[in-house]
Amino acid sequence: LQNWGDFCLEPGAAGMTRFGVRTEVGEVPFWAAPVEVFGFEPVHFIMEQKMLLTIKRLAEARGR
């Protein structure tokens, strides 16, 4: 995920694994900051939440 972020897997308790995502945000011009915060970020949050929940569902179904 070059120039975007990364997924990370970390060992958790009782043989579980924690899965996270880190996103990089480049510099945004001052005038564009409100568009970034109120336009892009809510849409990005919804998309990322759906993606992570889908990955969770698929991983848990496969582990059975």
N, CA and C atoms as a LAMMPS dump frame, in Angstrom:
ITEM: TIMESTEP
0
ITEM: NUMBER OF ATOMS
192
ITEM: BOX BOUNDS ff ff ff
-5.0000000000000000e+02 5.0000000000000000e+02
-5.0000000000000000e+02 5.0000000000000000e+02
-5.0000000000000000e+02 5.0000000000000000e+02
ITEM: ATOMS id mol type element x y z
1 1 1 N 0.835 -1.189 0
2 1 2 C 0 0 0
3 1 3 C 0.875 1.246 0
4 2 1 N 1.81 1.252 -0.896
5 2 2 C 2.772 2.352 -0.975
6 2 3 C 2.059 3.696 -1.116
7 3 1 N 2.535 4.671 -0.374
8 3 2 C 2.001 6.041 -0.371
9 3 3 C 0.574 6.127 0.153
10 4 1 N 0.137 5.163 0.925
11 4 2 C -1.205 5.205 1.483
12 4 3 C -1.196 4.866 2.967
13 5 1 N -0.651 3.741 3.327
14 5 2 C -0.636 3.291 4.712
15 5 3 C -0.281 1.827 4.762
16 6 1 N -0.671 1.159 5.842
17 6 2 C -0.372 -0.263 5.926
18 6 3 C -1.35 -0.971 6.847
19 7 1 N -1.409 -2.279 6.665
20 7 2 C -2.156 -3.151 7.557
21 7 3 C -1.153 -3.746 8.526
22 8 1 N -1.558 -3.947 9.768
23 8 2 C -0.635 -4.54 10.728
24 8 3 C -1.344 -5.636 11.523
25 9 1 N -0.634 -6.718 11.734
26 9 2 C -1.1 -7.84 12.542
27 9 3 C -0.233 -7.892 13.79
28 10 1 N -0.868 -7.962 14.959
29 10 2 C -0.137 -8.021 16.218
30 10 3 C -0.679 -9.179 17.051
31 11 1 N 0.202 -9.913 17.72
32 11 2 C -0.264 -10.997 18.58
33 11 3 C -1.13 -10.446 19.71
34 12 1 N -2.195 -11.151 19.988
35 12 2 C -3.078 -10.768 21.086
36 12 3 C -3.125 -11.852 22.131
37 13 1 N -4.002 -11.7 23.084
38 13 2 C -4.135 -12.674 24.169
39 13 3 C -4.802 -13.952 23.665
40 14 1 N -4.513 -15.045 24.312
41 14 2 C -5.148 -16.349 24.07
42 14 3 C -5.072 -16.79 22.609
43 15 1 N -3.939 -16.561 21.97
44 15 2 C -3.755 -17.017 20.597
45 15 3 C -4.497 -16.201 19.55
46 16 1 N -5.061 -15.083 19.957
47 16 2 C -5.785 -14.219 19.018
48 16 3 C -4.783 -13.303 18.304
49 17 1 N -5.223 -12.675 17.244
50 17 2 C -4.407 -11.72 16.516
51 17 3 C -5.183 -10.425 16.354
52 18 1 N -4.513 -9.305 16.625
53 18 2 C -5.125 -7.993 16.422
54 18 3 C -4.762 -7.512 15.026
55 19 1 N -5.735 -6.971 14.324
56 19 2 C -5.556 -6.487 12.956
57 19 3 C -5.884 -5.002 12.942
58 20 1 N -4.985 -4.217 12.436
59 20 2 C -5.217 -2.778 12.386
60 20 3 C -4.775 -2.204 11.061
61 21 1 N -5.152 -0.983 10.849
62 21 2 C -4.764 -0.295 9.63
63 21 3 C -4.261 1.089 10.015
64 22 1 N -3.194 1.504 9.365
65 22 2 C -2.652 2.842 9.554
66 22 3 C -2.718 3.555 8.221
67 23 1 N -3.182 4.773 8.256
68 23 2 C -3.339 5.546 7.029
69 23 3 C -2.461 6.779 7.103
70 24 1 N -1.777 7.064 6.007
71 24 2 C -0.957 8.267 5.927
72 24 3 C -1.751 9.354 5.217
73 25 1 N -1.704 10.533 5.776
74 25 2 C -2.358 11.674 5.147
75 25 3 C -1.278 12.68 4.803
76 26 1 N -1.221 13.047 3.544
77 26 2 C -0.24 14.034 3.124
78 26 3 C -0.647 15.427 3.574
79 27 1 N 0.227 16.367 3.319
80 27 2 C -0.075 17.748 3.68
81 27 3 C -1.22 18.274 2.826
82 28 1 N -2.107 18.986 3.474
83 28 2 C -3.267 19.561 2.811
84 28 3 C -3.147 21.077 2.916
85 29 1 N -3.332 21.802 1.815
86 29 2 C -3.282 23.264 1.901
87 29 3 C -4.322 23.783 2.891
88 30 1 N -4.015 24.886 3.521
89 30 2 C -4.884 25.465 4.547
90 30 3 C -6.322 25.599 4.067
91 31 1 N -6.499 26.088 2.852
92 31 2 C -7.848 26.332 2.333
93 31 3 C -8.621 25.034 2.085
94 32 1 N -7.899 23.928 1.911
95 32 2 C -8.566 22.657 1.614
96 32 3 C -8.851 21.827 2.868
97 33 1 N -8.35 22.259 4.017
98 33 2 C -8.525 21.478 5.247
99 33 3 C -9.996 21.209 5.578
100 34 1 N -10.906 22.202 5.479
101 34 2 C -12.313 21.904 5.771
102 34 3 C -12.911 20.851 4.836
103 35 1 N -12.526 20.88 3.577
104 35 2 C -13.01 19.877 2.626
105 35 3 C -12.491 18.503 3.022
106 36 1 N -11.233 18.444 3.426
107 36 2 C -10.62 17.183 3.865
108 36 3 C -11.36 16.622 5.084
109 37 1 N -11.561 17.458 6.084
110 37 2 C -12.137 17.002 7.352
111 37 3 C -13.624 16.673 7.226
112 38 1 N -14.374 17.534 6.551
113 38 2 C -15.83 17.351 6.508
114 38 3 C -16.325 16.635 5.252
115 39 1 N -15.489 16.521 4.242
116 39 2 C -15.902 15.856 3.007
117 39 3 C -15.3 14.472 2.86
118 40 1 N -13.974 14.409 2.866
119 40 2 C -13.288 13.152 2.609
120 40 3 C -13.303 12.218 3.817
121 41 1 N -12.982 12.727 4.988
122 41 2 C -12.804 11.861 6.162
123 41 3 C -14.047 11.052 6.532
124 42 1 N -15.258 11.628 6.552
125 42 2 C -16.426 10.789 6.881
126 42 3 C -16.636 9.647 5.88
127 43 1 N -16.455 9.937 4.599
128 43 2 C -16.601 8.905 3.565
129 43 3 C -15.517 7.845 3.735
130 44 1 N -14.303 8.276 3.993
131 44 2 C -13.188 7.352 4.18
132 44 3 C -13.423 6.468 5.409
133 45 1 N -13.937 7.044 6.489
134 45 2 C -14.228 6.273 7.7
135 45 3 C -15.245 5.175 7.416
136 46 1 N -16.317 5.512 6.727
137 46 2 C -17.358 4.531 6.408
138 46 3 C -16.791 3.406 5.547
139 47 1 N -16.017 3.765 4.532
140 47 2 C -15.423 2.767 3.64
141 47 3 C -14.458 1.866 4.404
142 48 1 N -13.609 2.468 5.234
143 48 2 C -12.616 1.692 5.961
144 48 3 C -13.271 0.78 6.998
145 49 1 N -14.306 1.266 7.674
146 49 2 C -15.02 0.45 8.647
147 49 3 C -15.65 -0.76 7.964
148 50 1 N -16.29 -0.557 6.823
149 50 2 C -16.905 -1.662 6.068
150 50 3 C -15.845 -2.675 5.638
151 51 1 N -14.699 -2.165 5.156
152 51 2 C -13.616 -3.043 4.716
153 51 3 C -13.11 -3.896 5.88
154 52 1 N -12.867 -3.276 7.039
155 52 2 C -12.34 -4.012 8.186
156 52 3 C -13.346 -5.03 8.724
157 53 1 N -14.614 -4.67 8.761
158 53 2 C -15.632 -5.624 9.218
159 53 3 C -15.768 -6.806 8.256
160 54 1 N -15.62 -6.551 6.962
161 54 2 C -15.67 -7.639 5.979
162 54 3 C -14.47 -8.563 6.143
163 55 1 N -13.28 -7.997 6.331
164 55 2 C -12.081 -8.809 6.556
165 55 3 C -12.253 -9.639 7.819
166 56 1 N -12.788 -9.045 8.881
167 56 2 C -13.025 -9.76 10.142
168 56 3 C -13.978 -10.927 9.925
169 57 1 N -15.077 -10.669 9.246
170 57 2 C -16.072 -11.715 9.005
171 57 3 C -15.459 -12.861 8.201
172 58 1 N -14.712 -12.542 7.161
173 58 2 C -14.107 -13.576 6.332
174 58 3 C -13.045 -14.366 7.108
175 59 1 N -12.228 -13.669 7.9
176 59 2 C -11.181 -14.345 8.671
177 59 3 C -11.786 -15.27 9.718
178 60 1 N -12.823 -14.811 10.403
179 60 2 C -13.446 -15.639 11.423
180 60 3 C -14.167 -16.824 10.825
181 61 1 N -14.788 -16.655 9.67
182 61 2 C -15.473 -17.771 9.01
183 61 3 C -14.465 -18.808 8.542
184 62 1 N -13.315 -18.36 8.1
185 62 2 C -12.306 -19.279 7.605
186 62 3 C -11.648 -20.056 8.753
187 63 1 N -11.603 -19.455 9.927
188 63 2 C -10.959 -20.108 11.078
189 63 3 C -11.778 -21.238 11.684
190 64 1 N -13.017 -21.357 11.306
191 64 2 C -13.878 -22.4 11.893
192 64 3 C -13.586 -23.751 11.328
